[in-house]
């Protein structure tokens, strides 16, 4: 049975001695697990009460109590936001109710967050980076769960098998999730500290600033994509990309390339986990709601696949049409023979020397004739003139003829 804010105020007075509430109001929370209320006392101080609805939720609050004790003052000082401080507890049968000191800020819906200023997207990215950069010893020293990348993937495979046994998961989703979990490359990432239960109800916002982060019941070492699932589920692409950009800038190490793909898968798979949880608790209305959401998701995916196939077919048809059109308008190719350039080299014969004839009127003396013959011989061998020789005549090919 759900507790009213007035009932929670009465429980809070037992948890915090001297607390005298003067006003109460409902406080957003995980309604399936907790009853929550905000209180105002006579001194104007505000408080928050969280009361578990079943033993498993009570265990989660007790885990959070250990987590918050592990946030030493030095760690708190480095965070860009506040974390809760527990003012008191009270145990009723198997359940423990917790009272927290008030934190500044208010809770906004995912639609309000998505429509907010870029400054708030930057704040959310910085808050996520600060969580994922927390020292691993914060988790290990508190003996909280720690998973390697492969262990995290195997855990999801086991959860998928469990969900499949319900017989209520559409076949489209089972195939989709199984293929994604078998894609080993998708699950190569560096583990980090993760909040584990991050969503809009656990962010306190004031004046475009994240003032506090609450709900530390599932802190662990695991996949950073876990803390992005609620963002991806919003379907506000520009908002998600803006948060991721500022997150990447603020992180000490570069996030892996598949972070948002895994976040989208985890957002979808959360519906299967919700179904299993509802069936285990015997909640008929929750089970029906989970089945309805799963079927709606399967229908959306099938519709998207159909659209993608139609778009691919249209693109293929367009490409074929363009190729056919280009072939019709392509100019014919003609081959022009290179004209005969004629002999590239011509060699002219050197004319034979005519024999010398004696001048009848001026006969030479024998000794003079010999002397002249020597002079003529020397003249023939010493003449280097090329006037009478056409050695080489080269006819070049024009550029167009070479081709």
C-alpha positions in Angstrom: 0.0 0.0 0.0 1.3 3.4 -1.0 2.1 5.8 1.9 0.9 9.4 1.7 3.1 12.4 2.3 1.5 12.8 5.7 2.3 9.3 6.7 5.9 9.7 5.5 6.1 12.9 7.6 5.1 11.0 10.7 7.8 8.4 10.0 10.4 11.1 9.5 9.8 12.5 13.0 10.9 9.1 14.3 14.0 9.1 12.1 15.2 12.6 13.0 14.7 13.6 16.6 13.2 17.1 17.0 11.9 17.3 13.4 8.5 19.0 13.4 7.1 19.1 9.8 4.7 21.9 9.0 4.1 21.1 5.3 4.4 18.1 3.0 4.4 17.4 -0.7 4.8 14.5 -3.1 8.4 14.0 -4.4 9.1 12.3 -7.7 10.8 8.9 -7.4 10.8 5.4 -8.7 7.1 4.8 -7.9 7.4 1.0 -8.2 10.1 0.9 -5.5 9.7 3.9 -3.2 7.3 6.3 -1.6 8.8 9.8 -1.4 7.8 13.2 0.0 9.3 16.6 0.7 8.9 18.1 4.1 9.2 21.7 5.5 9.8 22.2 9.2 9.0 25.1 11.5 12.5 26.6 11.0 12.1 26.7 7.2 14.4 23.8 6.6 13.5 21.2 3.9 13.8 17.5 4.0 13.2 14.5 1.8 11.8 11.1 2.9 12.3 7.9 0.9 10.4 4.8 2.1 10.9 1.5 0.3 7.9 -0.5 -0.8 9.5 -3.9 -0.7 12.6 -5.6 0.8 14.7 -5.4 -2.4 14.1 -1.6 -2.5 15.1 -1.4 1.2 18.3 -3.2 0.4 19.1 -0.7 -2.3 18.6 2.2 0.1 20.9 0.6 2.6 23.5 0.2 -0.2 23.1 3.9 -1.0 23.8 4.6 2.7 27.1 2.9 2.4 27.9 4.7 -0.9 27.2 8.1 0.6 29.4 7.4 3.6 32.2 6.5 1.1 32.0 10.1 -0.4 34.7 11.6 1.7 34.8 15.4 2.0 37.8 15.5 -0.5 35.7 13.6 -3.1 32.6 15.7 -2.5 34.7 18.9 -2.9 35.9 17.8 -6.4 32.4 17.1 -7.7 30.6 19.9 -9.7 27.3 19.0 -7.9 26.1 18.0 -4.4 25.3 14.5 -3.2 22.7 13.7 -0.5 23.4 13.7 3.2 21.4 11.2 5.3 20.0 12.9 8.4 18.4 9.8 9.9 16.8 6.4 9.4 14.1 4.3 11.0 13.4 0.6 10.5 9.9 -0.8 10.3 9.8 -4.5 10.1 12.0 -5.5 7.2 12.0 -2.0 5.6 14.1 1.0 6.4 13.0 4.6 5.7 15.6 7.3 5.1 15.4 11.0 5.7 17.8 13.3 3.7 18.8 16.9 4.2 17.3 19.1 1.5 19.2 19.8 -1.7 18.7 22.9 -3.8 17.1 22.6 -7.2 14.1 21.0 -8.7 13.4 18.0 -10.9 12.6 18.6 -14.6 11.0 16.3 -17.1 13.1 14.9 -20.0 11.1 17.2 -22.3 12.0 20.2 -20.2 15.6 19.2 -20.1 15.8 18.7 -23.9 14.3 22.1 -24.5 16.6 23.9 -22.1 19.5 26.1 -23.0 22.9 24.8 -24.2 24.4 25.7 -20.8 22.3 23.0 -19.1 23.4 20.4 -21.7 27.0 21.3 -20.9 26.3 21.0 -17.1 24.8 17.5 -17.6 27.7 16.4 -19.7 30.1 17.7 -17.0 28.2 15.9 -14.3 28.3 12.6 -16.2 32.0 13.0 -16.8 32.6 13.7 -13.1 30.8 10.5 -12.1 32.7 8.4 -14.6 36.0 9.8 -13.4 35.4 8.9 -9.8 38.1 6.7 -8.4 37.4 3.0 -8.8 38.3 2.5 -5.1 35.1 4.2 -4.2 33.3 1.1 -5.4 35.8 -1.6 -4.6 36.3 -0.4 -1.0 32.5 -0.5 -0.4 32.4 -4.0 -1.8 30.0 -3.0 -4.6 29.5 -4.8 -7.9 32.4 -4.5 -10.5 32.2 -5.8 -14.0 34.7 -6.0 -16.9 33.5 -5.2 -20.4 33.1 -8.9 -21.2 31.4 -9.7 -17.9 29.0 -6.9 -18.5 28.1 -8.2 -21.9 27.7 -11.8 -20.6 25.5 -10.4 -17.9 23.2 -8.9 -20.5 23.1 -12.1 -22.4 22.0 -13.9 -19.3 19.3 -11.3 -18.7 18.2 -11.7 -22.3 17.8 -15.4 -21.9 15.7 -14.8 -18.7 13.5 -12.3 -20.6 13.0 -14.7 -23.4 11.6 -17.4 -21.1 8.6 -15.1 -20.3 7.4 -15.7 -23.9 6.2 -12.1 -24.0 9.1 -10.5 -25.9 8.4 -9.9 -29.6 10.6 -12.0 -31.9 11.8 -8.8 -33.6 13.3 -7.5 -30.4 14.9 -10.8 -29.4 16.7 -11.1 -32.7 17.8 -7.4 -32.6 19.2 -7.7 -29.1 20.8 -11.0 -29.7 22.6 -9.8 -32.8 23.8 -6.7 -30.9 25.1 -8.7 -28.0 27.0 -11.0 -30.3 28.8 -8.1 -32.0 32.0 -8.3 -29.9 33.3 -5.0 -31.4 30.4 -3.1 -29.9 31.4 -4.2 -26.4 35.0 -3.1 -26.4 35.1 -0.2 -23.9 37.0 0.9 -20.8 34.9 0.4 -17.6 34.4 3.2 -15.1 32.4 4.1 -12.1 28.7 4.4 -13.2 25.8 5.8 -11.3 23.7 2.9 -12.5 20.2 4.5 -12.0 20.6 7.9 -13.6 17.5 9.6 -15.1 15.8 12.9 -14.9 14.3 12.3 -11.5 17.8 12.0 -10.0 19.0 15.3 -11.3 18.4 18.5 -9.3 18.5 21.6 -11.6 18.4 25.3 -10.8 19.2 28.2 -13.2 20.6 26.0 -16.0 22.9 24.3 -13.5 23.0 20.7 -12.1 23.0 21.4 -8.4 22.8 17.8 -7.2 22.7 14.1 -8.2 20.6 11.7 -6.1 19.6 8.0 -6.2 22.9 6.4 -5.6 21.5 2.9 -5.0 23.1 1.2 -7.9 26.7 2.5 -8.0 29.1 0.1 -9.6 32.0 -0.4 -12.0 30.7 -1.1 -15.5 29.7 0.3 -18.8 29.5 4.2 -19.0 26.7 3.8 -21.6 24.5 2.7 -18.7 24.2 6.4 -17.6 23.4 7.6 -21.2 20.4 5.2 -21.7 17.8 7.6 -20.3 19.1 10.4 -22.6 19.0 8.3 -25.7 15.5 7.2 -24.8 14.4 10.9 -25.1 14.9 10.7 -28.9 16.1 14.3 -28.8 19.2 13.8 -31.0 20.6 17.3 -30.9 20.3 17.4 -27.1 22.0 14.0 -26.7 24.8 15.0 -29.1 25.3 18.2 -27.2 25.6 16.4 -23.8 28.0 13.9 -25.4 30.2 16.6 -26.8 30.6 18.3 -23.4 31.0 15.0 -21.7 33.8 14.1 -24.1 35.5 17.4 -23.4 35.3 16.9 -19.6 36.4 13.3 -19.4 40.0 12.4 -18.5 40.0 9.7 -21.2 38.3 9.6 -24.6 35.0 7.7 -24.6 34.7 4.7 -27.0 33.0 5.3 -30.4 30.1 2.9 -29.7 28.9 4.5 -26.4 25.6 5.9 -27.8 24.9 2.7 -29.7 25.1 0.6 -26.5 23.1 3.3 -24.7 20.3 2.9 -27.2 20.4 -0.9 -26.9 20.3 -0.6 -23.1 17.4 1.8 -23.2 15.4 -0.7 -25.3 16.5 -3.6 -23.1 15.3 -1.8 -20.0 11.7 -2.5 -21.1 12.5 -6.3 -21.0 13.9 -5.9 -17.5 10.8 -3.9 -16.5 8.7 -6.8 -17.7 10.6 -9.4 -15.8 10.5 -7.3 -12.7 6.8 -6.8 -13.0 6.0 -10.5 -13.5 8.3 -11.5 -10.6 6.4 -9.0 -8.4 3.0 -10.2 -9.7 1.9 -6.7 -10.8 -0.7 -7.3 -13.5 -1.0 -3.7 -14.5 2.8 -3.2 -14.7 3.1 -6.4 -16.7 0.5 -5.2 -19.2 2.2 -1.9 -19.5 5.5 -3.5 -20.2 4.0 -5.8 -22.8 2.4 -2.8 -24.5 5.6 -0.8 -24.6 7.6 -3.7 -25.9 5.1 -4.3 -28.7 5.1 -0.6 -29.6 8.9 -0.7 -29.8 8.8 -3.7 -32.0 6.3 -2.0 -34.3 8.5 1.1 -34.5 11.6 -1.0 -35.4 9.8 -2.9 -38.0 8.5 0.3 -39.6 12.0 1.8 -39.5 13.4 -1.3 -41.2 10.7 -1.1 -43.9 11.5 2.6 -44.5 15.3 1.9 -44.6 14.7 -0.9 -47.2 12.5 1.4 -49.3 15.1 4.2 -49.1 17.9 1.8 -50.1 15.8 0.5 -53.0 15.0 4.0 -54.1 18.7 5.0 -54.0 19.7 1.9 -56.0 17.0 2.7 -58.6 18.2 6.3 -58.8 21.8 5.2 -59.3 20.8 2.8 -62.0 18.7 5.5 -63.8 21.6 7.9 -63.6 24.0 5.4 -65.0 21.6 4.6 -67.9 21.1 8.3 -68.6 24.8 8.9 -68.7 25.3 6.0 -71.1 22.7 7.4 -73.5 24.3 10.9 -73.6 27.9 9.7 -73.7 29.7 10.9 -76.9 30.8 8.2 -79.3 34.4 7.4 -79.3 36.2 7.6 -82.7 39.8 6.6 -83.4 41.7 8.8 -85.8 44.8 7.3 -87.4 48.0 9.2 -87.0 49.0 10.4 -90.5 52.2 9.1 -92.1 54.8 11.6 -91.2 57.1 10.4 -94.0 60.7 9.5 -93.4 61.9 11.0 -90.2 65.5 11.0 -91.3 67.0 11.7 -94.8 70.6 11.4 -95.6 72.1 13.2 -98.7 75.1 11.6 -100.5 78.4 13.4 -100.4 79.3 14.2 -104.0 82.5 12.6 -105.3 85.5 14.9 -105.8 86.2 15.6 -109.5 89.8 14.8 -110.8 92.0 17.7 -111.3 92.8 18.6 -115.0 96.0 20.3 -116.0 95.8 23.7 -117.4 97.1 23.5 -121.0 98.2 27.1 -121.0 99.9 26.8 -117.6 101.6 23.5 -117.4 103.1 22.8 -114.0 106.4 21.6 -113.3 106.7 18.1 -111.9 107.9 19.4 -108.6 105.1 22.0 -108.6 102.5 19.4 -109.4 103.5 17.2 -106.5 103.6 20.2 -104.2 100.0 21.2 -105.3 98.8 17.6 -104.9 100.0 17.8 -101.3 98.3 21.1 -100.9 95.0 19.8 -102.3 95.1 16.7 -100.2 95.6 18.8 -97.1 92.8 21.0 -98.2 90.4 18.0 -98.5 91.2 16.7 -95.0 91.3 20.0 -93.2 87.9 21.3 -94.6 85.4 21.0 -91.8 82.6 23.0 -93.6 79.2 21.3 -93.8 77.9 23.4 -96.7 77.9 20.5 -99.0 76.4 18.0 -96.5 72.7 17.6 -95.5 73.3 15.3 -92.6 70.0 14.9 -90.8 66.5 16.3 -91.6 64.1 15.4 -88.7 60.4 15.8 -89.2 58.7 16.1 -85.7 55.2 14.8 -84.9 52.8 17.4 -83.8 51.2 16.9 -80.4 47.9 16.0 -81.9 49.5 13.4 -84.1 51.2 11.7 -81.1 48.0 10.9 -79.6 
